[in-house]
Amino acid sequence: MARDLQRIVDEIGGRLQRAAAIDDPQLRLQVYSPHYGPVDDVRLASILHREAPSDAREWVESLGIAAASQPVRLPANDELGLMPRVCAPIRFQDVHLGYLWLIDGDGDGGIHDDQIGEVQDAADRAAVVMYRAGLLEQLERGQERELLRDLLSGDDALASHAAAQLIERDLFTRNARPIAIVIRPVPGADETIGEHERVTLDAVLESARGRVSSRHALQLVRPDHGVLVVAGNDPAVTPTGAVTLARDLAATVRSKLGGQRRIVAGVGDAQEDLHRTELSYRQAVRATHVVEIVPSFGDVASWSALGIYRTLSLLPKDDLSAQAIHPGLLQLLDDPAHAALVHSLESYLDRAGDAKATSDHLQIHRTSLYYRLGRVEELAQVDLKNGDDRLALHLGLKTARLAGLWAGLAAEP
């Protein structure tokens, strides 16, 4: 498509001796001609940043160009650094595909009325090119989604075939070390993820693909979450870029949904082969469930950073029950009056029994910490000098969090 559009702007620009460009409907620059005739600051900024400055975009949109059906002349705006322009909407069968721009005259005669037909003809030819490219892109994206579903199916034979097809059809690069990122809105009680949330997820994932190289990303929206598979060897992803990308995606989705819904994200490990992407995907999904429950992770975590929660998240949910927790610890958890004791115990165990580090973290005197730990030993019938008891209590606390048996405080993971 780009080559055909480039030919169109070069031809119309050269014939009319005017700087020409084509934007998409969001006024993002697609192609531009050489600088035939005069140019202005907005033209130069558009080329540099691939889109016009926001104030210029808002001004031209306020003139009603989106509703135009034929070329219109836009006046100069000296405050914004805009010379006069001719704007031809690019439409095919009432589908709005973009705009053809030509800088108009500034004291040198400009584009004559009898040349507007040539501008319209160029816009019509661009419309055919962009419409065909859009159909091909839709077909390609449909194929991509189906193959990605197969890749994440958990069926080895199906995944291997899907991986081969993605590479063969040039939809994803070979030897990419794929990483799965999962973005999930957290529904409230008795709520489900609606169509608006899914459309928002799809749009944000689509935009994120622009941050990585071509053929280095795949996307899919499932009933309650979005999936972005990126090449782990892409410059924008290595070495810690996947977590940064996930954090940015979560923030963007949260903003577009009005900031009212919590958005969590998980990042799986990079895999050596594309057909093993499902493993990274499952890791990312589990990571979102851990960060939803354990406040110390915030809203985003990678599988590799989950610590003991990696092991616990692999257990069937039915096994994460009170039966798996030390009975003495259960007695402490069942009584809200012992919350400070349990929090002190978890802080102490998280710091490998370092009393000084624990008291500093809790901002209490070490004597107070020893008193609390002594009460834990007394009430739970345990010995904190015994390694087995300490391990049972530590695992029990993490299990209780993950099973929803204890929210606890925002302790370190």
N, C-alpha and C positions, 0 to 999 in steps of 0.2 A: 504493500500500500504506500509506504513512504516514498518509494521511488517514483510511483505514478503521480502522487501529489506534488512532489518536488518538480516534476516536469511541468505540471500545470501552472504553479506559481512562477517558475522561471519564464515560461512562455508569455503569460499575461503581463508579468512585470516588465519583461524586455520589450514587448510590443507597445505598451503604454508608457514605458520609461518611468515606472512608479515602483516603489518598494512594495512588495506583496507578501502576504503571509496567510496561513490557514490555522485557525484555532479549533479546538473541540468545543462542545456546548458550554463547558466550564471555563472557557477562555484560556485554556492551556495550549501553548504553542506546539504545533505539530511540524510544520515546515515553513521556511521563509526563503525569499529570493535574494539575490545580491542587492546591494543598495542602489537601485536605479533611482535617480532623482534625489530630492531632499529627504532626510529622515529626522526623527525627533528623539527626545530622551526616552519616551515610553517604548518606542521601537527597540532601542538599544537595550533597555532594561529587560524587555520581553525575551530577547535573544539570550541575554546573560543568565536569566533566572528561569527560562522556559515558560514564563507566564508574566503578564503585565502586572504592575504594582496594584495593590488592592484598591487604592482610591480611584485609579483610572478604570479598573474593572467595574467598580460600583457606579461610576459616572456613566459609562457607556451603556450599562445595563438599565440604568434609570431612563434612558432615552427610548426604551421599548424595542431594542433590536431583536429580542427573543421572539416577539410576535410578528416581526416583519416577514413578508412573503416575497419581496423583491429588493434589489439593492437600494440602500438609503444613504444619503449624505449626512455625515455628522460634522457639526461645526468644530472649530478649534477651541481649545481650553488652555489658555496661556498659563493659568495657575497650576495646572497639572502637567504642563509641558507637552501638550497634545496638539499636533497639527491637524487640519481637516482630514477626514477619511471618508472613503466609500466602503460601506459594509454590505456584503452580499450574504444573506443567510444561505447555508447549505442544507437543502432539504431533499428527501427522496420519498415519495408517496406519503407525504405529511409527517415523515420522521425527521426530527431536527438533529442534524449530524454535526453542525459546527458553523464557522463563519469564514468567509474570504475577505481579507482586508487589503485595501490599497491606500497608501497615503496620497491625499488629494493635493491640489495646488496651493501654493503659498506665495501668490504674486507672480506665478509663471504660467497661468492659464489652467493648469490642472487637468482633470479628466473631463472631457466634453460629454455632453448629454448623448451624442450619437455613439459614444464609446461604451455606454452603460450596458448595451446589449452584449458586448464582448465580455464584460465582467460577469453578466448573468450566465453566459455560455460556459465560462470557466468554472463558475460555481456549480452549474449543472453537471459538468464532467467530474468535478470533485465529489459530488453527491453519489454518483454511480460507483466511483472507486471506494468511497467510505462505506456505502451500504453493503457492497459485496464483501468488503473486509470484515464488516460487522457480522454478517451471516457466517463467514468462515470462522470468525472468533467464537461465535456462539456454539457452532458445531464442535470446534476444538475444545472449548470449555466443557461441553457436555461429555465428550469423550474422556477428558481429564477427570471429571468428577466420578464417572463410572469406574475408571481404572483405579482411582484413589480409593474408592469404596472397596474394590477387590483387594487392593494392597493392604488395607487395614482390616480385612475380614477375619484374619486368624487362620485361614486355610492356606497351608504352605504352597500347594500346587497353584491355587488361584493367585496368590501373592506373587509367585515367581513369574507367572504368565503376565500379570499386570505390570510388573517391573520391566520385563522385556519389551512390552508394548509401549510403555512410557518413553523408554530410551529409543526404541526403533522409530517411533513417530516424532521424535525430537521434542517431546514435551518436558523431559527432565534429563539433566546431564548425567553421564556415566561417572562412576567413582566419586560421587558427591558427598558421601558420609551424611546421610539424611538425619535431620533432627526434627522431631514433632513438637509443635507448640500448641497447646490447647487453651482456649479462652472461653470461660463459662460464666454467664450471669447467674448469681445465686438467687433463686426465687424465695419469696417469703413463704410463710405458712399457707398451705392450701393454694399456692400459686403455681403456674406453669410458665414456661418461656413462650412468649407469643410471637406472631409473625413479624411484628415490628422489631423485636430484639434480633430475630434471625436475619432479617434484611440488613439491619445495622451491622451485625457481625460480618456478613458477606461483603458489605461495602468497605469496612475497615480492613479486612484481610486483602481485598483487592488493591486498596491503596498501599498496603504494606509491601506488596510485591514489587513496587517501584524502588524499594530500598536495596534490593538484591539484583544480581545479574539475570539476564534472560535465561530461561530454562533452569533456574535455581529455586523455584518455588511452586508449590501446588496448594490448593485450598479446597476446603469442603465445609459446609455447614450441616451439622447433625441436629436432631430435635432439640437438644439442650446445650450445645456448645459448638464452637467453631474450631477448625483444625487448619493450621498452616504448617506445611512440611517445607523446610528450607535446607539448602545444601550447606553442610557444616564447614565446607572448605571455601565458602564465599567470603570475600574480604569484609563484608558488612556483618558477618556472623561470628567469625573467629576473633579472639579466643573466648570472650565472654559475651559476645554480641547477642546470642540467642536469648539470654535472660533479659538483657537491656531491651531487645525488640519486644519480648513478651510483656515487659513492664509498660512500654510505650503503647502497645496494643490495648492492654487492659485500661490504661488511663484514657485512651481515645474513645473506646467503647463506653466507658463510664460517663465521659463528657457528653457524648452524642445521645445517651439515654437520659440526660438531665441530671446526672449525679445522684439519682435516687436509689439506684440498685448497686449492690456490691458486685464487683467483677473480679474473679480470681483467675489465675493463669498458672499453668504448669509446663515445664520444659523437660523433655525426655533426653536420654543420652544419645550421642551420635552413633550411628550404626555403620558398619563397614560396607554393607551391601543394601541396595535399595529394597530388595524383597524382604528385608528384616525391619522395615520401617514400622510395622505393627508393634514391635517391642517398644520402640521409643514412644509411640502413641499411647500404649497402655501405661507406660511410666508417667507420661504427662497427665493423663486422666487421673491416675492415683494421686499425683502431686496436687492437683486442684482440690481433691477431697481432703487431703491433709491440711492444706493452707486454709480451707474453709473452717476447719475445726480448731486448729492450733494457732492461737493469735500471734505467737512470737514470730511466725514466718511472714507476717504481713499478708499481702494479697498475691504474691508471686514467689514461686520456688522452683528450683530444678530438682530433678530426681536425685542427683548426686549429692544434694545438700540436705536431704531429709534425715540423715542419720538413722537412728533406730526405727524411725517411722517407715523407712523403706521396708524393713522386715515385717513390721506389724501390718502395713497396708496390703501385704500379699496374703494375709490370713483371711479366710472366709469371715464375713461379718458375723455370722452366728457364733464363731469361736471367740469373738471379741466381746465377752460377756463377763458378768461378775464371777463366774466360775474360774476365770483365768487370773483373777486378782487375789493376792494374799489376803486371807480373811481378816487379819489385824488391820491391814490398810483399808479394807472395806468399811470397818467400823469407824475409822477416822473420816473417811469420805462421806459417810452417811450422816455425820453430825456437823452442821454448819458452824458450830462453835469451835470446831477444830481446824477451820480453814487456814488460820495463820500457821498452825503446826505443820500442816501438809505442804503449804507453800515453802516454809523454811526447809522442810525435808527435801523437796524437789530441788530447791536451789543448792542445797548442800550436796546432793547426789550428782547434779549436773556439773558441779565443780570438783568432782572426784574426791569428795571428802575434805576439801581445803577449807578449814574453818575461817581463816583470815579472809580469803577471797569471798566466802559466803557472807560473813558479817559485813564486809564492805559493801557488797551488792545489796544486802537487805537494809543497810544503814542502821544496824543495831550493834550493841556491845557484844563482844564474843561470849561473855558470861550469859547474856540473854539467849544467844544461839544455843549454847550447851544446855541450858535449862529446857529449851523447846525440844531439842533432840532427845533429851532424857525423858521428857513426857511422851514423845513418840514411842520410845522403846518400852515404856511402862504400859501405855494404852494398847499398843499393837502386839505386845509380847514378842519383840524382836531384839536382836543384838546388832547394832550398827557396826560393830567391830568384826562381825561375821560376813565374809564375802557373799555367801549364798543369800543371806537375808537382805543385804544391800542390793544385790542384783534383782531379787524378787520384788522388792519395793520399787526400784527404779523402773523395771519393766511394767509393773502394775500401774504406776502413775501414767506412763505413756499409753498403756492400753486403755486406761480409764478415760483419758482425754479422747482418744480416737473412737472409742465406743460411745462417746457422749455421756458417760457416767459421771464425769466431773469436768466442768469448764475450767476451773482453776483460775489462776492469775496469769498475766502475760510473762511467764518465766522463759528463760532461754531454752531453745529446743535441745 
